[in-house]
Amino acid sequence: MTNNQQRVLLSLSLIAVFGGIAWQLNEPGFEPWLFVVSGFTGLFSMWWPTRGKKYASQRLTGSVTFNYSNNNHLFTIGCNELLFETAWSKASDTSIHIYNDPPSIDSLALARGVAKINQISSVAHLDFSSRSRTPEEGDIIILKNKYGKHAAIKIVDVKDQSRADTTDEVTFEYVINPDGGSDFR
C-alpha cells in the first residue's frame, strides 16, 4: 500500500470511528456501532497484512514502497512459479541499481522510453545480457525468473538518504504476467 493510500485509509477509518461514537451519543442504537466497527476494521487492516511480510507482496500487481537499505536490499513479489526476488542498491536520488543475483531471477532488461507497463507488447527486443541495470524514475525493468515467467517493474520514486532525503526508499509499480508470456497489454 502506498503512503497516500495509507493516509486515505487512516483518515476514513478515523472518521468512521469518531462519527460512529458521536452518532451513538446523539442517537443510541445498533447502527452507530456498525460505523465504529468498520472504522476499527480499516485501522486493523493497515497493520494486519503487512506484519511479517514487510519485504514481500504475493499479489500479481501492485505498488510497493520500501527501504532498499534494509532486508539485505531484497524485496520479493509473487509466489511459487511467479516468484521474483528483487535486489536493489543505491545509485542516486533519481535512479537505483537492480540486480539479477537472487536465485529466482534469470535475467533482467531495461525498457526505456515506455511510459506505462501495459504498453509493452513483447520483450523479445530487449537486452537481457547484463547482471545489473540502473533505471531512473519513470523507467521500466523487465525481469525473467528461473521458470521463464516475466514481471515488469516501473520505478516511480527513488529517495537517497545521502542526498538530502530522510530515508533510502524506492517506490515501484509492478505487474507479473501469470501466462508466462512477455505481453503486458
Phi and psi in degrees as a GROMACS rama.xvg file:
@    title "Ramachandran Plot"
@    xaxis  label "Phi"
@    yaxis  label "Psi"
@TYPE xy
-74.111  166.404  THR-2
-61.7814  -40.3111  ASN-3
-63.8913  -41.5497  ASN-4
-63.2525  -39.7313  GLN-5
-64.2403  -40.9614  GLN-6
-64.0184  -42.4292  ARG-7
-64.3472  -46.2678  VAL-8
-61.6321  -43.0922  LEU-9
-61.439  -46.7564  LEU-10
-61.4821  -49.0866  SER-11
-64.8936  -36.5175  LEU-12
-67.1996  -42.985  SER-13
-66.1013  -38.8734  LEU-14
-60.6752  -42.6703  ILE-15
-64.3108  -43.4395  ALA-16
-63.6764  -54.3921  VAL-17
-71.5624  -34.3538  PHE-18
-64.4663  -41.7654  GLY-19
-64.2478  -39.9669  GLY-20
-65.835  -44.5788  ILE-21
-61.8109  -41.4923  ALA-22
-63.5644  -42.7905  TRP-23
-62.0734  -37.597  GLN-24
-69.0867  -34.301  LEU-25
-84.9222  -40.0177  ASN-26
-137.054  85.4593  GLU-27
-58.1412  141.375  PRO-28
170.456  -173.752  GLY-29
-78.3918  -40.2491  PHE-30
-58.6288  -42.826  GLU-31
-59.0935  -33.0081  PRO-32
-68.0565  -27.1077  TRP-33
-62.2582  -38.9757  LEU-34
-65.0806  -42.4488  PHE-35
-63.3842  -46.1298  VAL-36
-63.4014  -42.9527  VAL-37
-65.2241  -35.2169  SER-38
-64.4662  -44.7742  GLY-39
-66.8136  -32.1374  PHE-40
-62.4803  -44.2484  THR-41
-61.8188  -43.6958  GLY-42
-63.3331  -42.7842  LEU-43
-65.2765  -36.9277  PHE-44
-65.8744  -24.0703  SER-45
-68.1925  -29.6848  MET-46
-92.5903  -45.036  TRP-47
-57.6948  -55.2918  TRP-48
-68.3532  -22.0529  PRO-49
-96.1974  -13.2876  THR-50
-64.1604  120.047  ARG-51
83.4097  -8.50473  GLY-52
-126.694  38.0603  LYS-53
-64.1552  -26.8818  LYS-54
-118.106  35.2463  TYR-55
-156.575  148.176  ALA-56
-141.633  123.379  SER-57
-90.0725  -1.23887  GLN-58
-68.7865  155.899  ARG-59
-80.7865  -22.9496  LEU-60
-138.243  155.049  THR-61
171.745  -178.299  GLY-62
-128.037  133.768  SER-63
-129.193  138.741  VAL-64
-129.095  124.718  THR-65
-151.676  160.174  PHE-66
-83.0387  108.688  ASN-67
-74.3732  -5.33539  TYR-68
-86.0652  -13.105  SER-69
-97.3249  171.424  ASN-70
54.6287  39.4273  ASN-71
54.9641  31.07  ASN-72
68.919  18.7389  HIS-73
-108.152  143.322  LEU-74
-140.121  130.571  PHE-75
-105.147  133.589  THR-76
-120.644  147.623  ILE-77
77.3762  -173.606  GLY-78
-157.713  163.117  CYS-79
54.5511  -125.499  ASN-80
-74.4532  -7.10634  GLU-81
-108.654  30.282  LEU-82
-88.9278  132.795  LEU-83
-135.088  109.823  PHE-84
-90.96  111.317  GLU-85
-92.6085  138.737  THR-86
-121.644  131.247  ALA-87
-129.233  156.807  TRP-88
-152.828  163.12  SER-89
-65.7957  136.942  LYS-90
-126.417  -57.3412  ALA-91
-162.171  -167.673  SER-92
-88.8159  5.06046  ASP-93
-131.983  -1.86666  THR-94
-145.145  165.63  SER-95
-151.642  150.593  ILE-96
-90.816  140.097  HIS-97
-129.335  144.509  ILE-98
-126.278  157.549  TYR-99
-99.7111  20.0456  ASN-100
-66.4099  -37.1069  ASP-101
-59.8173  149.378  PRO-102
-61.7672  -24.4814  PRO-103
-79.4843  -15.3723  SER-104
-97.6305  125.278  ILE-105
-86.5014  -47.8829  ASP-106
-161.645  168.082  SER-107
-146.579  155.159  LEU-108
-145.102  154.819  ALA-109
-99.2935  129.217  LEU-110
-111.684  72.0824  ALA-111
-71.5278  154.069  ARG-112
83.7844  1.43119  GLY-113
-104.922  123.743  VAL-114
-79.0112  -35.6517  ALA-115
-132.653  147.458  LYS-116
-58.4119  -39.5344  ILE-117
-72.8181  2.85136  ASN-118
-92.1785  -3.96235  GLN-119
-88.0245  114.496  ILE-120
-100.42  -20.1702  SER-121
-161.462  145.908  SER-122
-108.915  7.03155  VAL-123
-60.4466  -29.823  ALA-124
-84.7691  -6.20907  HIS-125
-82.1396  155.23  LEU-126
-93.6596  107.963  ASP-127
-99.2274  23.3225  PHE-128
-86.5984  -12.4558  SER-129
-103.348  151.212  SER-130
-69.2253  -32.1821  ARG-131
-139.182  159.608  SER-132
-137.718  159.914  ARG-133
-126.624  82.9488  THR-134
-73.4811  149.926  PRO-135
-100.975  168.615  GLU-136
-55.3937  130.204  GLU-137
97.7402  -17.4107  GLY-138
-78.4778  157.781  ASP-139
-118.93  133.864  ILE-140
-108.554  138.306  ILE-141
-108.766  127.27  ILE-142
-109.087  141.458  LEU-143
-119.614  126.858  LYS-144
-92.2051  178.782  ASN-145
-67.4914  -12.5965  LYS-146
-96.1321  3.50531  TYR-147
82.2845  9.26237  GLY-148
-85.5773  156.642  LYS-149
-119.597  148.159  HIS-150
-134.939  146.903  ALA-151
-116.909  134.957  ALA-152
-125.98  125.656  ILE-153
-106.13  124.027  LYS-154
-77.6242  120.128  ILE-155
-97.1841  -45.4149  VAL-156
-152.827  142.686  ASP-157
-128.188  133.053  VAL-158
-121.004  142.851  LYS-159
-133.782  114.539  ASP-160
-61.4112  -28.7692  GLN-161
-80.7919  -1.73457  SER-162
-126.796  49.5682  ARG-163
77.658  1.86774  ALA-164
-86.9935  161.768  ASP-165
-85.4937  -10.1839  THR-166
-154.888  164.824  THR-167
-93.5448  114.647  ASP-168
-150.904  142.487  GLU-169
-126.165  139.408  VAL-170
-116.9  127.649  THR-171
-141.348  153.555  PHE-172
-103.938  147.084  GLU-173
-143.32  154.852  TYR-174
-137.988  127.336  VAL-175
-102.061  128.427  ILE-176
-85.6341  107.124  ASN-177
-70.2174  -18.2536  PRO-178
-77.1357  -16.0729  ASP-179
88.0138  -9.22249  GLY-180
-77.9869  -177.2  GLY-181
-113.934  17.884  SER-182
-102.163  119.694  ASP-183
-105.351  10.6315  PHE-184
